[in-house]
Amino acid sequence: MALQLKKLGYKDVKILKGGLGSWANAGLPLENKPAAG
């Protein structure tokens, strides 16, 4: 997904090793907001 976003022109994109699950398991912050639109 990150590579596709970069191809679309997004500049501030990072690849998260281990995915979102690793982020959450590390106790890092998550936001739960409805999508805009």
N, C-alpha and C positions, 0 to 999 in steps of 0.2 A: 504494500500500500504506500509506504513512504517513497519508494522509487517512482511510483505512478504520480504522486503529488509533485515530486521534483520535476518530472517531465512536463507537467501541466504549468510549471512556472512558479510554484511555491518555493520560497527560498529558505524559510526557517523550519525545516523538516528534519527530524532526527529519527534514526532507527533504534527502537527500544529492544535491546537484547533480552530475550525471555518473554517479551510481550507484556500486555497489561496486567496479566496475572502476577508476574514477578514484581511489578511496580506495587500492586496492592498488597502482596505478601510482605513486602519490605516496609509496609506501614506508611508509604508516601501518600500525599494528599490526592483525593479524587473529588470531582464535582459531579453532582447529579442534577442537571438542569435540562428542561425540555429543549429540544432543538428549535432554533429560530425559524420562523417561516410561517 
